[in-house]
Each structure stands twice: as C-alpha cells, then as structure tokens.
Amino acid sequence: MKITETALPGVLVIEPRIFSDDRGFFLETFQASRYEAARIGASFVQDNLSRSIRGTLRGLHFQEPNAQGKLVQVVRGSVFDVAVDVRRGSPTFGRWLSVTLSASNFKQCYIPPGFAHGFCVVSDDAQVEYKCTDLYDPASEIGVAWNDPALAIPWPIADPQVSDRDRRNRSLQAELDVLPVWSDVR
C-alpha cells in the first residue's frame, strides 16, 4: 500500500494494492499491522456506512470530548472529501484539505482526532464506509458550518443538500470555546 502524507500533519491518503484480472479485483481494505506500520496505530471500535445522493453534503463534523479518528473510503460512487484542523493552537488550525475518494480510485483517507470531516457527493449516489477510533457520542458531537467564509472551501456543488442539523452549524470562530486543544507532545 502507498501512504501519502498531506499538508495537514496526521492526515494521510492511503492507496491499497489492487490485484485485478479479467474476473474483477481484490484488495485489502484494512489490515491492522500494515496500518500500524503506517502510523495509523489507533484501535478502531466502530464501522459506519453512509449512502447519499448527488449533491448531498455531510459535515463538517467532529466530537469533543471522545474525539474520533476516521479511516474513510468510498465503495460506490465518488465524493469530495474534506478534513479541517480544528485544534486550537495548532500551526495548521483552520486549514483544510480535500481529496477525491471513489469506488474506482480505491483511495482511503485517515483523518485523526482533532479534525472535522465532511464530504460532498459528486456522483449519482455514493456509499461511504468509515472506521472510527471512538464510539459515536451524540453529546460530544459538534459541527462547523460547511460554508464558513473563513474556511472558504470550494465545494464542487453550488447548492448542496444539507441536513437541518448541518444548516444550523456555526463558524469555526464561533465554536472556539468547545474546540480541542492542540498539543505538540509526541
């Protein structure tokens, strides 16, 4: 598997090794020791599956406390996937990156705790699977506005379909008092 580090420390793009022939293909989507060797040593405790139609935007979500790291992949369709550093005091606070994840490119993205995550469906529909390092906790869930002008994320859909909950999310600056604190302890 190929691991690509990104401009946001800890956020990794993973390209699994694919074995294909005229019958189809095979790949490992996860193997603990290989991911640990790639510095993704967290234990995953929950798997999630999301299905959405074109133009759906989900996010930007994170939990504090009970922060979740996420290993995200698309098994059907294609999404514009986004990670945002929401750790107060981080040298990359408020910076974001995007990657196209699709069923045809097989890429995965690891988003560590302390980052908000969201995606926008750019195919007719998409199924997104992700592993989490902590359990979903509704009391810890926080959202940042997907259209926060300070983030200026160029979402690929002009008028996305957004849930009522995500429509109520506030700007990153408005959430400062509940954001995780960055630590340079290694």
Buried (B, 14 or more C-beta within 10 A) or exposed (E): BEBEEBEBEBBBBBBBEEEEEEEEEEEEEBEEEBBEEBEBEBEBEEEEEBEBEBBBBBBBBBBBEBBBBBBBBBBBBBBBBBBBBBBBEBEBBBEBBBBBBBBEEBBBBBBBBBBBBBBBBBBEEBBBBBBBBBEEEEEBBBBBBBBBEEBEBEBBBEEBBBEEEBEEBEBBEEBEEEBBEBEEEE
